[in-house]
Amino acid sequence: MKSTVLVVSAITVIFAAVSGHAVPGPALPSPRGEERGAGPSHGELARMLELTETQQQQVAAILSEERAQEDLRRQKEKALRRELREVGEAASFDEQAARKLSRALADLDADRMVGHLKTRHRIDLLLTASQRAQAKRFRPEKGQLRPPWPGPEEGGAAPAAPEGW
């Protein structure tokens, strides 16, 4: 029984470690037939939403803050995963420690989601009502990976991204 728990725990730890380092797959085909990646760049969105220079600078600052927070979360996640792996590889399995580390990893995931929503909200507050309505069109609907982005015929082509984007 003890060896079964150890094997199951080791497999769980290995799966968690591997799933945290997933590699993105190929671009998905869009409903219009062409390949679709992650969507328009920040520069394309800025142009499509007709952001002012001030708005662009404010958005860049908000995104920079989020990137810094995400870097800290990644460092914490890496340390927690290393500790969890050590718990799984130890001579005797400490379930309480494994649960504590697993909860800490789950909290980091929750922090990541909340941080993303908070960033989106902060950016939305910078936009005018018409810009918010336009931006909403570019957000995925429930069950949709990403909305189809406008092609060149719909104003989707854009010049190089502004500085800081």
N, C-alpha and C positions, 0 to 999 in steps of 0.2 A: 504494500500500500504506500509506504513511504517513498519507494523508488518510483512509483507511478506518479505521485504528486510532484516529485522532483523533475521527472521527464516532461510532464505537462507544463510545469512552470518554466522549464528551460525553453520549450518550444514557444510558449507565450512570449517570453523575453526576446527570443530571436525574431519572432514575427514582428513584435513592436519595434525592434531596432531596425529591421529591414524596411518596414512600412514607413518609417520616418525619413527614409532616404530614397523615396520614389523618384523615378526619372520620368519627365514628361514624355508623353507619346506623340505621335504625329498629329498634325493639324487635322481637325475634323472637317468633312465636307459640309458646306452650308446648304440650306434649302435651295439656294439659287444655283448650286452646282460647283462653285469654286471653293477652294480650300479656305478654311477659316482658322485663324490662330486665336490669340487672346483678345483680339479686338483692336480698336484704334489706340494709338499712342496718346500720351497726355497732350502732346502738341496738337494732334488731330482733334482731340476733344475740345481743347481750348479754342481752336479755330471754329469748329462746328457750333460751339456754344457762344461764340463771339465774346470771349472773356476779355475784359479790359486788362491793361498791363498790371494794374494794381491787384486785380483779382488773381491773375496768373502768379504774381509774387506771393500772395497770401496762400494760395493753394500749394505752391511749391514749398513754403515754410511748413504747412500742415503735414504734407507728405514726407518731408524730411524728418519731422518729429516722429511720425509713425514708423519710418524706417529705423530710426535710432531705437525706439522701443522694441521693434521686432528683432533687431540685432541682440538686444539684451535677453529677450525671451529665448532666442535660439541658443545663446550661450548657456542659459539656465537649463534648457531642455537637454542639451548635450551632456551636461554634468549629471543631471538626473538619470538619463539613460545609461550612462556609464555606471552610476551607483546601482541601478536596477540590475544591470548585467552582472555586477559583482555579487549582488545578493543571490542571483540565480546560479552563479558558479561556485558559491561557497560550499564548504563541506557539509554544513547543515543549513537547511532552508529556513529563513526567518520570514514567515508569512506576514507578520505585522509590519516589518520593514518594507516588504514588497508592496503591500497595500498602501502604506504611507507614500512611497515614491510614486506609485501609480496614480494616487489622488493628486499629488503635486503636478504630475504631467497633465492630468485632465484639467487642473486649474489653469495651467499655462495655455491649453487649447481654448478654454473659455475666455481667458484674457485676450487671446489673439482675436477671437470672434467679436468680443465686445469692443476692442480697440479699433477693429475695422469699421464696425457700425458707428462708433463715435467719430471717427475720421470722416466718414461719409456725411454724417450729420453736420459736423463743423464746416465742411465744404458746402453743403446745401445752404447753410445760413449765409454764405458769401454770395450766393447766386440770386439773381432776380427771379421773379415768379415765372417768367417765360423761359429763362435758362434752366430752372428746376424742372419744368415740364419737358423740355427738350432732353435733359439729362436722364430723366426717368425712362425715356424711350430706349436708352442704351443699356438699361439694366435687365438682366435675365428674368424671365417670368418663372413661376414655380414649375419645376420639372424641366426647365430648359437650361442647358449648359451656359450658353451665351446667346444673346439676340443676334440676328443677322446684322452685320454692320453695313452702312451705306457704301456702295461702290462709287467709282469716279463719276458715274452719271447722276448720282444722288448727292454729290458734294463730299464724298468720302476721302478723296485724295487730298493730301495736305503737304505743305512745305516742311522743312526740317523743324524739329521741336525747338521751342524757345529755350534760352539758357536756364538751367536749373530744373528742367523737366526731365 
